[in-house]
Structure formats: structure tokens, C-alpha cells
Amino acid sequence: MLTRNPSALVFLVALACTPSTSSTRLASGVASSAGDNAARGTLFIVGGGSQSRDLVRQFVALAGGPGRARIAVLPMATSDAVETGAEKKAELDSLGADAFVVNVTRPEADADSVVRLLSSATGVWFSGGDQSLLTAAIRGSAALRAIHERYRAGAVIGGTSAGAAVMSDSMITGNQFWAGMTVAVDSPSFSRIGRRAIEIIPGLGFLHNAIVDQHFIRRQRENRLFSVILERPSFLGVGIDEGTVLKVSPDGIWTVLGRSSVIVFDARNSRVTSTGAPVLGGTDMRVSVLPAGSTFDPRTGRATLPSQ
């Protein structure tokens, strides 16, 4: 029974990817709902920070446009979910969408009433905050399965900051391990590259064979993503800067929108130091710095810049 929000909504099904350390990679970082490579929806992954009015308008357009877009806002990543949800709803409504807030606990996320509410959504938005709070609220739930069904049917799935991190099968929590630690701790900086340094847990399963990091250039998070990708070279590392969008189309092509850049780390054909080596290292990693207007094909690793 939903007790906190009569228009409560829900969210995503997550599959954890087991890290691989082989240097031979065949996987591609493509978007689809879990177990379904024919999803017709779009991912709209924002790296945090402020979003321009134009970017929000593009999200509404992908959801059907003014008068047709019906967008569920899931604000559970933050302890201030009520205010955060209301603010995003007001912004989307001002652009002609019919937005509604789904602020649910994990038990509520299995309610039939929530599933029915989500079944009419043409778009879903995950707000920022702490990605672990969001996944705890909906991972493995009926609501998440309903959102995946909407994505397969053509809905746009978007999110910012924490709402970006949850998009992949496996996600960065923001915590790290220091030498000798068995429990990861929160830290504002990542001053080393190493194995077993970054905490990874299951995400919500929209973007496969890739791991998303956010606020990437602004907060200088390259050490974090280097550690994650060199330890898991079958995954693409996707560092999205603030005010910037990685749009993943139904055909799997990635397009960069917004005011800054997306950095893609591709170690699929790299040679990586052995598991027992004292220092984590690798050769032949490809790094693409992609400003707005650039594209990237995760299947081939081919990138294009706006002038090309």
C-alpha cells in the first residue's frame, strides 16, 4: 500500500555484471532493457550539475512532446525527495509535460497500483543524490520491471548525477577501499589507480557492458574510472561532465549534448597487468574526449567529432 505519495511511481530491473580481467574483449557497450536487445526507447544520461532549458526540452520531446509526454519522476536518491520531486515535476510541467512523482520505499515498489501508474509513462526521470539509495528502493521490484517494459516500448529513461550512475548493469557507488580495508568508505577524492579500490554494486540494467561516472571533468574523477576499467576491461568507461548528456538511441549509437564533454575509456583490446602485480597498469587503452555533437559507436569503438 502506498502511504506517502498517492501518485507514487516505480523503477528498474538490475543485473550485476561479473568483472572480467581477460585482455581479449568481444563485448559491446550497448543499451537495451535486461535480456532484450530490441528496446525501442532512448537513454538520456546527464552528468550532473545544472541542465539548460534546451536539454530539458529535448528530454520532454523524446517523451512525446508538449501535451503528450507523461513523465514519472523518481527522487529517492535524496533524503529531500519530496522537495526534489516537486521541483522537477514543476520544471517538466512548465514545458508541457504531464509529470508525476513516484516516491516509494522498496516494499511499496512492488505494489500493483505503482505498476499501473508506471504503465502509462512515456518517460522516466531519476533525480540526483546517492545512487545506492535509489537502487535500494527499486532494484528487483515490480516497478523496475514495469519501467523496463516501458523502455522496451519506446519510453525515454533519463537521470542526472546519481540518476546517471544507476543506468548501467554495474555501478560506481562513490565509495572506495583503502589498503587493508574490508568496508568501502565515502571519499571526495580518488588519489590512486589500483585494484579493489572502487566499490561496484549492481545498477538498474539499462546500459550494458559500460560503467557511468558523473561530474567527471569538473571533479577530476579519471583515477576512479581508470581503476574500474583496467580491472574490468570488457566494460567501456563513460565519464560524463556536468551539464552534459550522453544520449543513447535505440540503434545503440551514443551522441553527446550540452555544454561540456563525455570521455570514453576503451580498454577492450588492452593488455593489463596480472592480478598479482603490485601496481595496476595497462597499455593500448583508447581514450576519446567527445564534445557536444560527437558520436560514439560502442560496438566498433569508432568516434566522430562535430567537425567530421
KAVENRA-V679318 format. One line per field, one symbol per residue. phi: phi as a letter, one per 30 degrees, with the letter a starting at -180 (. if undefined). psi: psi as a letter, one per 20 degrees, with the letter a starting at -180 (. if undefined). Layout:
phi = ???
psi = ???
This chain:
phi = .cccbdcdbbbdccbdcdeccddcbcdbdccadeibdcecdbcbccdjidcdeddddddddddkieibdbcccccddbdcddddddddedddddcjdccbcccbdedddcdddddddddcdcabbcddkcdddddddbdicddddddddddddkdccbabhedddddddcbddjcbcceidcbdbdadbbcbcadhccdbbdcciccchabcbbhddechcdeddedddddbddcdcbccddibbcccdedjdcbcbjcbbccccbcdcdccededddbdaabidcbcccdejdbbcddcidcbcedc
psi = ppihohkqaabqppppppqqjqiopiqqnqprrpjojkpjrqqnopjaaqpqhhghhhggghjirpihpopppojiiqilhgggghghgggghijjrnqqpnnqrghhijqhhgghghiipiqpporrcohhgghhhipjrhgghhghghghijqporrqdhighihrgqqphiqqprpiqipqqqpiqnjrprqkhppprpbikhpqkqppqrkgghjlkhhghggghhhmiiqppooprqjqpoporhiippppqaicrppppojhkqpqqrhiqhpprrrkppppoorpiqrpoihijpqqrhi.
